[in-house]
Amino acid sequence: MSVINSLGFITRHPLTRHARLAALTRWLRWQVGSRLLPGPVIVPFVNDARLIVQPGMTGATGNIYCGLHEFEDMALVLHALRPDDVFVDVGANVGSYTVLAGGAAGARCISIEPIPGTFAWLRQNIAINGLSDRVQALNIGVGRAAGTLRFTGGLDTTNHVLDDDERVADTLAMPVQTLDAVLNEVGPTLIKIDVEGFETEVVAGAERTLGSPDLLAVIMELNGSGDRYGFDEDALHQRMMEFGFESCHYRPFERELEILHGARAGSGNTLYVRDVAKLAGRVKTAPRFHLGIGVGI
């Protein structure tokens, strides 16, 4: 992320609207400190949970600057989950969502990350938060069918399955399973799917999971990345509607769900909710969480 994009992200972020100077100071401190003492740093995240961050981790450093990099979706994870729930993190990256779900909200997690280097950071974040007995971490990809796919390896949060015409230097072959096979008889409460445009294939291999009445909601990235594979994200959105979900937007400050009446969210992620009344009750009654930037949500 360029300096201009980073500063724009920070100043527009909902959690910095009344404290932009403090957020910009955190950004500047990180820029200077990470150059003077390069390497990973353990930072406070939410409540007692911590996160290992190093320069170049775009999503993780966003948590340092603004508290929750993806505000609405991360707050929804905190407010929706309870200790008896199961959270499935498809495209877990270094584990920000996993730490929120398992470390702060106390849920059990199944966290899937195919890139070995990124998976190593995920494992470390699980370990420093004492979550090894609560999180099952899998170093595989997820798709329509079992097999092997090639992935990019050096693109941080934008690593993805290679399309047929793509040529990059750093690639790797990784085993792939369907989400239905991975979960077997496990019934998740909440799923996050962020696989850089490969969501259509993940959904194709998750029909039993997505049809489960136990599944309360799905957070899915639909930002146009599916175009690289020729996927129609409007068709994918419609498929989620056919599973019985309602598209919604979450407003964390008010702890309210806004029903979008079949429309997609304007941001990169769309929230799909099976039981709006049940989820609305959960977010209203969730405890308040203290963020590492010194504010509560």
C-alpha positions in Angstrom: 0.0 0.0 0.0 1.4 3.4 -1.0 1.9 6.2 1.5 -1.0 8.2 0.0 -3.3 5.1 0.1 -2.2 4.4 3.7 -2.9 7.9 4.9 -6.2 8.0 3.1 -7.2 4.7 4.6 -6.3 5.9 8.1 -8.1 9.3 7.9 -11.3 7.7 6.5 -11.4 4.8 8.9 -14.5 4.9 11.2 -12.4 4.2 14.4 -10.1 7.2 13.7 -12.8 9.8 12.9 -12.4 11.5 16.3 -8.7 10.7 16.8 -7.0 11.1 13.4 -3.8 12.7 14.9 -3.4 9.7 17.2 -3.8 7.3 14.3 -1.4 9.1 12.1 1.1 9.2 15.0 0.8 5.4 15.3 1.5 5.1 11.5 4.5 7.4 11.7 5.9 5.6 14.8 5.5 2.2 13.0 7.2 3.6 9.8 10.2 4.9 11.8 10.4 2.1 14.3 10.1 -0.8 11.8 13.1 0.7 9.9 15.3 1.2 13.0 14.5 -2.2 14.4 13.3 -4.4 11.5 11.6 -7.6 12.4 8.4 -8.9 13.9 6.8 -7.1 16.8 4.1 -8.3 19.2 1.4 -5.7 19.6 -1.8 -5.5 21.7 -4.9 -6.3 19.6 -8.2 -6.8 21.4 -8.7 -7.4 25.1 -5.8 -9.6 26.1 -5.2 -10.9 22.6 -2.0 -10.0 20.8 -0.7 -10.0 17.2 2.7 -10.6 15.7 3.3 -8.0 13.0 6.2 -7.2 10.7 6.7 -4.7 8.0 4.9 -5.5 4.8 1.9 -7.2 6.5 -0.7 -4.9 5.0 -3.8 -6.1 6.9 -2.0 -6.6 10.2 -0.4 -3.2 10.2 -3.8 -1.7 9.5 -4.8 -3.1 12.9 -2.0 -1.1 14.5 -3.0 2.1 12.9 -6.8 1.8 13.3 -7.6 -0.9 15.8 -9.5 -3.1 13.4 -8.3 -3.1 9.8 -11.7 -4.2 8.4 -13.9 -2.5 10.9 -17.4 -3.7 10.2 -16.5 -7.3 9.5 -14.0 -7.7 12.4 -16.5 -6.1 14.8 -19.2 -8.5 13.6 -16.9 -11.4 14.4 -16.4 -10.1 17.9 -20.0 -9.3 18.6 -21.6 -12.4 16.9 -19.5 -15.2 18.3 -19.8 -17.0 21.7 -17.4 -19.6 23.3 -19.5 -22.6 22.2 -19.4 -21.5 18.5 -17.2 -22.6 15.6 -15.6 -20.0 13.3 -14.2 -21.0 10.0 -11.5 -18.7 8.5 -11.0 -19.5 4.8 -8.0 -17.5 3.7 -6.8 -16.9 7.3 -3.6 -15.1 6.2 -1.5 -14.3 9.4 -4.5 -14.8 11.6 -6.1 -11.5 12.5 -9.7 -12.9 12.3 -8.6 -16.1 13.9 -7.2 -14.3 16.9 -10.3 -12.1 17.2 -12.6 -15.2 17.1 -10.6 -17.5 19.2 -8.6 -15.2 21.5 -11.1 -12.3 22.1 -14.5 -13.9 21.5 -13.4 -17.4 22.8 -14.9 -19.4 19.9 -13.4 -22.6 18.4 -11.8 -22.0 15.0 -10.8 -23.9 11.9 -8.3 -21.7 10.1 -7.2 -22.4 6.5 -4.2 -20.8 4.9 -2.5 -22.3 1.8 0.7 -20.2 1.6 3.4 -21.9 3.8 5.2 -18.7 4.8 2.0 -17.0 5.8 0.8 -20.1 7.5 3.9 -20.0 9.7 2.9 -16.5 10.9 -0.7 -17.8 11.5 0.7 -20.7 13.7 2.8 -18.2 15.7 -0.2 -15.9 16.3 -2.1 -19.0 17.5 0.7 -19.9 19.8 1.4 -16.5 21.4 -2.3 -16.3 22.3 -2.4 -19.8 23.8 -5.0 -20.9 21.2 -3.5 -24.2 20.1 -6.3 -26.2 21.9 -9.0 -24.0 20.3 -7.8 -23.6 16.8 -7.3 -26.2 14.1 -4.9 -24.7 11.5 -4.7 -26.2 8.0 -2.0 -25.5 5.4 -4.2 -26.2 2.4 -6.3 -24.5 -0.2 -10.1 -24.8 -0.6 -11.9 -25.3 -3.9 -14.6 -27.1 -5.9 -12.8 -30.5 -5.7 -9.9 -32.2 -4.1 -6.6 -31.9 -6.0 -3.6 -29.6 -6.3 -3.5 -25.9 -7.4 -0.7 -23.5 -8.0 -0.6 -20.3 -5.9 1.4 -17.1 -5.9 3.7 -17.0 -2.9 5.0 -13.5 -2.4 2.0 -11.1 -2.6 1.2 -10.8 1.1 -2.6 -10.4 1.5 -3.2 -10.8 -2.2 -1.7 -14.2 -2.8 -4.1 -16.2 -4.9 -4.7 -19.2 -7.1 -2.9 -18.8 -10.4 -5.1 -18.5 -13.5 -4.1 -20.2 -16.7 -2.5 -17.1 -18.3 -0.7 -15.7 -15.3 3.1 -15.7 -15.1 4.8 -14.8 -11.9 8.2 -15.9 -10.5 7.2 -17.0 -7.0 4.7 -19.9 -7.2 3.9 -23.1 -5.3 1.7 -26.1 -5.7 -0.5 -26.9 -2.7 -3.1 -29.5 -1.9 -6.8 -28.4 -2.1 -9.9 -29.9 -0.4 -13.5 -28.9 -0.5 -14.9 -27.1 2.5 -17.5 -29.8 3.0 -14.7 -32.4 3.3 -12.6 -30.3 5.6 -15.5 -29.7 8.0 -17.1 -33.1 7.7 -19.7 -33.2 10.4 -18.6 -29.9 12.0 -21.4 -27.2 11.9 -19.9 -23.7 11.9 -21.7 -20.7 13.3 -19.8 -18.1 11.2 -17.6 -18.4 8.1 -15.3 -15.8 6.6 -14.2 -16.5 3.0 -11.5 -14.2 1.6 -9.6 -16.0 -1.2 -8.8 -13.2 -3.7 -11.4 -14.0 -6.3 -11.6 -17.8 -5.9 -14.8 -17.6 -3.8 -16.9 -19.1 -6.5 -14.9 -22.3 -6.4 -15.0 -22.4 -2.5 -18.8 -22.1 -2.6 -19.1 -24.9 -5.2 -17.4 -27.2 -2.8 -19.3 -26.1 0.3 -23.0 -26.8 -0.6 -23.6 -29.0 2.5 -21.9 -26.5 4.8 -23.7 -23.5 3.4 -27.1 -25.3 3.5 -26.7 -26.1 7.2 -29.3 -24.5 9.5 -26.6 -24.1 12.1 -24.7 -21.6 10.0 -25.7 -18.2 11.1 -23.7 -16.0 8.7 -21.0 -15.8 6.1 -18.6 -12.9 5.4 -17.4 -13.1 1.8 -15.1 -10.9 -0.2 -16.7 -9.8 -3.5 -14.5 -7.0 -4.8 -14.2 -7.9 -8.5 -11.2 -10.2 -8.1 -13.2 -13.1 -9.5 -12.8 -11.4 -12.9 -9.3 -12.9 -13.2 -10.8 -16.4 -13.4 -13.9 -15.3 -15.5 -16.2 -15.7 -12.6 -19.5 -13.8 -12.3 -19.7 -12.4 -8.8 -23.3 -11.3 -9.3 -24.1 -15.0 -10.0 -22.2 -16.0 -6.9 -24.2 -13.4 -4.9 -27.4 -14.8 -6.2 -26.3 -18.3 -5.3 -25.8 -17.2 -1.7 -29.4 -15.9 -1.8 -30.6 -19.3 -2.9 -29.0 -20.9 0.1 -31.4 -18.8 2.2 -29.2 -15.9 3.3 -30.1 -12.2 3.4 -27.4 -9.7 2.4 -26.8 -7.2 5.2 -24.5 -4.5 6.4 -23.3 -4.3 10.0 -23.1 -1.0 11.9 -20.8 -1.8 14.9 -21.3 1.5 16.7 -25.1 1.0 16.8 -24.8 -2.8 16.9 -27.4 -3.0 14.2 -27.9 -5.0 11.1 -29.0 -3.2 8.0 -30.9 -5.5 5.5 -29.8 -4.8 1.9 -32.8 -6.5 0.3 -30.8 -8.6 -2.0 -28.2 -6.0 -2.9 -24.5 -6.5 -2.5 -22.6 -4.3 0.0 -20.8 -1.3 -1.4 -17.5 -2.3 0.2 -15.3 -5.3 -0.7 -17.0 -7.7 1.6 -20.7 -8.7 1.8 -22.3 -10.1 4.9 -24.8 -13.0 4.3 -27.1 -13.7 7.3 -29.4 -16.7 7.5 -31.3 -15.6 10.7 -31.3 -11.8 10.9 -33.3 -11.7 14.2 -31.0 -14.2 15.9 -27.8 -12.4 14.8 -29.3 -9.1 15.8 -30.0 -10.4 19.3 -26.4 -11.7 19.6 -24.7 -8.5 18.6 -26.8 -6.4 20.9 -26.0 -8.6 23.9 -22.2 -9.1 23.2 -19.8 -7.7 25.7 -17.8 -4.6 25.0 -14.3 -5.2 23.6 -11.2 -3.1 24.3 -9.0 -2.5 21.3 -5.3 -2.1 21.3 -5.6 1.6 20.2 -7.3 2.4 23.5 -11.0 2.5 22.4 -13.9 0.2 23.1 -16.4 -1.3 20.6 
